[in-house]
């Protein structure tokens, strides 16, 4: 498979300027997905470890990463990435007034490491047909703009 990121060109309107014509932007188009079994097969082909051993380690990695995140730990996956919990919520006027009920949600911050950052520096791109746009979906449903 060629190593390039596929994209299509899609129109996007500025929501604050609804009466202006749309501008066209690149939108990445996925070629598919890679699941944990496929990753185990790919890793097996690059080293001496058997696929079942790689798979077992990757499944265990899922569990260990989830546990570390639940413990509030920063997960550093070598040169690949760093994962850390961050919180969103409402503020209080004073520290004493702040309660846990003001926390509305937690999310995971993903920070790419050197390996992923370097992978982005040598990308090539290939234009493909549009697979999905919100505008195309609205037109199919009859929710497009009136003329």
Steps between C-alpha positions, in 0.01 A plus 500: 500500500628845412599715794295812460210667673189518285288812503203649325410864451180612671315831531468655844307810598609741769221464762532865599464614137217283365438719193853469362585224253675192639874452476652167405725306735681168509335232714696185586335180377583183689591193297365272768604411849753277667385291793710341770522162320626666181758694701618175658542347154692803374726503805566126464625559147763747625649299787548152641199507734199285408167669422323344801766639736477846345120488522516401868733792576282750309186386683684526832620847397137610458423389855813653653450835321134517610598422860774764498261762360247409772778550757570849364844401373665639188549215253820534298516250216864553418555713190145426381279724715396624841149468642370701796162578655372857485182640654228735377243668717374817659703739710451620856574843642728358768695180554286425805182521287628247249340156524528185293148562366641786290703250296287421196718255311841348467678443173832358390762733358706333230844646428689338217857401570800526273405196290155631408617859461771383259245291308308820426802676352526267199134460404394492139144560388267349239169657401195269495126542454295636788380222732306709750413859571236643728359699207462186284322322786260794549419509127424124504265551794332799333644739756710704257465874457186636339537667163 
